[in-house]
Amino acid sequence: MTASPPAEWTVAQLAQAVGRGQLELHYQPIVDLCSDQIVGAEALLRWRHPTLGLLPPGQFLPVVESSGLMPEIGAWVLGAACRQMRDWLPLQWRPFRLAVNVSASQVGPDFDKWVKGVLADAQLPAEYLEIELTESVAFGDPALFSTFDTLRAIGVRFAADDFGTGYSCLQHLKCCPITTLKIDQSFVAGLADDAHDRTIVRAVIQLAHGLGMEVVAEGVETAVSLDLLRQAGCDAGQGFLFAKPMPAAAFAAFVKQWRDTAMNVDEPTVACCVCCKEIPLDAAFTPEGAEYVEHFCGLECYQRFAARAKAEADTGTDPIVKG
């Protein structure tokens, strides 16, 4: 069934969103589960509607697909992401790659030429780009594998997004040019309570490693899930436990804070949660404290922070805590 847009916006408004500069990308970090370093990010589309505010992709992407707007909007997404990554190059984040979702409607015989053109226009080295495809695109048409191979030859990587929710052909899996499997968040969410999910996740990780692929777990939201993923040998993770998606400027500050904290472990700090490093609490309690913690910590940490801030406000105690 084709999704219908909410009454508050129209397809015509969506069609004008690119020209009016209403689309923007937010970035969610991808964290290496062995080194605890940020090794990448996923670029995620948002629509800043003039009256409705910031809309998540689930509210408009189905209409983008059904209305034929994907070529224009998809081209804007890949171009904007590559230009942003180019602007980050002087920061020397290594290793680092930026993952960008590409729709099935954008993939065809000339896909490699299009991607090469975008990279050239953005002046971005190919090794910084990872293209995320759905299972049906990544494994479904072996005729496209040579197109993917052409891009892999210059350094572009490919990820199968939401792995485990489609209809993968194992025959294709063994010869496809995919470099990364992204385990769908529906399996990650059940790790703590569902033995079947744990078995599936372990099996996917072993399968991927056996085929020379890396594994990224999506939707990591609890410390228990993180610990189980590490035990299973998962390579990397992304999710609210690390940070929510954020605008480019906030993401750059997030990476700097993460790396500075790792290099200055003797600074007076208070542990905010087991996975997102430690943050100086006096820095968190600023006029922008809530936004700071929400960006730089995971969801659980932010909720604890908000509860503590409210309790201290109610009692009139000084929230500034020195190490």
Buried (B, 14 or more C-beta within 10 A) or exposed (E): EEBEBEEEBEBEBBBEBBEEEBBBBBBBBBBBBEEEBBBBBBBBBBBBBEEEEEBEBEBBBBBBBBBEBBEBBBBBBBBBBBBBBBEBEEEEBEEBBBBBBBBBEBBEEEBBEBBBEBBEEBEBBBEBBBBBBBBEBBBBBEEBBEBBEBBBEBEBBBBBBBBBBBEBEEEBBEEBBBBBBBBBBEBBBBBBEEEEBBEBBBEBBEBBBEEEBBBBBBBBBBBEBBBBBBEBBBBBBBBBBBBBBBBBEBBBBBBEBBBEBBEEEEEEBEEBBBBBBBBBBBBBBEEEBBEBBBBBBBBBBBEBBBEBBEEBEEEEEEBEBEE
